Amino acid sequence: MAIKLEKAKGVISRDRKVILTTTRVPYPFVADRIEGEYAFDVDGNRFIDFTSFIAVYNFGDGPSAAVRNALASQSQKVMHSSFNDFYGSVQVDYAEKLIGMFPKGFGKLFFSNSGTEANEAALKFSKIFTKRQYTLAFYNSFHGRTMGSLGLTTSMSKQREHFGPFNSVVHAPYAYCYRCPFGKEYPSCGMACLDHIKKYTFGKEVPAKEVGAVFMEPVQGEGGYIVPPKEFVKGIREIADENGILLVADEVQAGFMRTGKFLGLDNFGVEADIYTLAKAIGGGLPMGVTVTRSSLGDIPEGSHSNTFGGNAASVAVAGATLDYVKKNMSMLMSASKSNGALMTKRLNEMKERYEIVGDVRGIGMMMAVELVKDKKTKEPAEKECGEVLKRAFENGLILLPAGASTIRLIPPITIQRGALQKGLDVLEDAIKKVNARMK
Ligand SMILES: Cc1ncc(COP(=O)(O)O)c(C=O)c1O
């Protein structure tokens, strides 16, 4: 497909002069609008969207009409109502509804504007609740880029370069079984990663009694879409319980139906003590929430707050999005299951056919392929990963990378079968061409 990029080129050259820092993909997509599973650029080119604009538009056009109405009607009244200073019914209605979606015993929530802020709040709250100073997080994790969350994040050292030192966080290996940090294989590994925490993190680095919280993504997102075995997640819950440590589930990317369940952690039969959500819950507007277990009690007044948390416009849109999810829960679960199964099947076929596809993993509609130069050495195919993304773009598909050489596939959960098949065809064609050149 020959795509015209005249307007796009103009925007990009102006962008380079005035925009300070970004994490741009290696292809020139200049967003104009979306229609369900299709994204259009400023030149009118249409792309199948396998990004949901970073796991935000999880439901395509499903909630669009209700979202627009909610925004229009709230904007007639007030967009920002200083929710942390004054009370507001839109926010309380929403909080009651959202908390109703959580396991029994939850609780209360705090509003913020992004994933990183939701995690900052969780970090501070866990310190208040436990009066313990250390936090445990995992290598390869991504919890955001503000200083507190960045202390937890270790998905790439360039994200931390020049910003340290980071205080009072210790890191342990996540169960990245495709690249086991201990060189073992699951399940014969005997869960060496859990032992490491007990023996080394707590035995040598910080006593467990000084650790207030463990932050975990149920599926690591930016770090490469890494799905741990159930045993790992359950083991972390047990370690937390044995030591009075709070489990914080960062559901910013995996939550809100992305894996086919309301929460990513629901796939593992485990409950957290604190959950953080952002991205898709805002329905396209900035919003984050930190949800706590009731038994943890309250946060003293004045100890944490913000200006825009609970922004009336964001909450109205989030409310319409949540209503859509509640009404369509079984449809969303089955769409995620059947579309996810199709992706898994097609991606596994690609793994059989092409040397470059080292691993296929994911849950529901949170899928990924990890590209390698050689299936045996597993050397990450970083340059080739960029080439696949570029080729896919040139042929009408937008995709995002994750980790060193992983491509994530996160279309709207409700993507139409035809668009999903076509998108997978485009991806396969790109992989095939890059694979052939690699030999
Ligand atoms: C799991 C996870 N946590 C936190 C964040 C940070 O969210 P935000 O970019 O909204 O600050 C992200 C962003 O990708 C994420 O995937």
The ligand as an SDF file (V2000), in Angstrom:
LIG
                    3D

 16 16  0  0  0  0  0  0  0  0999 V2000
    1.3450   -1.0700   34.3820 C   0  0  0  0  0  0  0  0  0  0  0  0
    1.5130    0.4140   34.2310 C   0  0  0  0  0  0  0  0  0  0  0  0
    1.5930    1.1750   35.3250 N   0  0  0  0  0  0  0  0  0  0  0  0
    1.7290    2.4960   35.2470 C   0  0  0  0  0  0  0  0  0  0  0  0
    1.8070    3.1370   34.0420 C   0  0  0  0  0  0  0  0  0  0  0  0
    1.9500    4.6260   33.9740 C   0  0  0  0  0  0  0  0  0  0  0  0
    0.7560    5.1970   33.5530 O   0  0  0  0  0  0  0  0  0  0  0  0
    0.7340    6.6960   33.0260 P   0  0  0  0  0  0  0  0  0  0  0  0
    1.4910    6.7210   31.7410 O   0  0  0  0  0  0  0  0  0  0  0  0
   -0.7260    6.9990   32.8770 O   0  0  0  0  0  0  0  0  0  0  0  0
    1.3800    7.5150   34.0700 O   0  0  0  0  0  0  0  0  0  0  0  0
    1.7320    2.3940   32.8590 C   0  0  0  0  0  0  0  0  0  0  0  0
    1.8510    3.0380   31.5450 C   0  0  0  0  0  0  0  0  0  0  0  0
    2.0490    2.4540   30.5390 O   0  0  0  0  0  0  0  0  0  0  0  0
    1.5800    0.9960   32.9660 C   0  0  0  0  0  0  0  0  0  0  0  0
    1.5140    0.2160   31.8680 O   0  0  0  0  0  0  0  0  0  0  0  0
  1  2  1  0
  2  3  1  0
  2 15  2  0
  3  4  2  0
  4  5  1  0
  5  6  1  0
  5 12  2  0
  6  7  1  0
  7  8  1  0
  8  9  2  0
  8 10  1  0
  8 11  1  0
 12 13  1  0
 12 15  1  0
 13 14  2  0
 15 16  1  0
M  END
$$$$
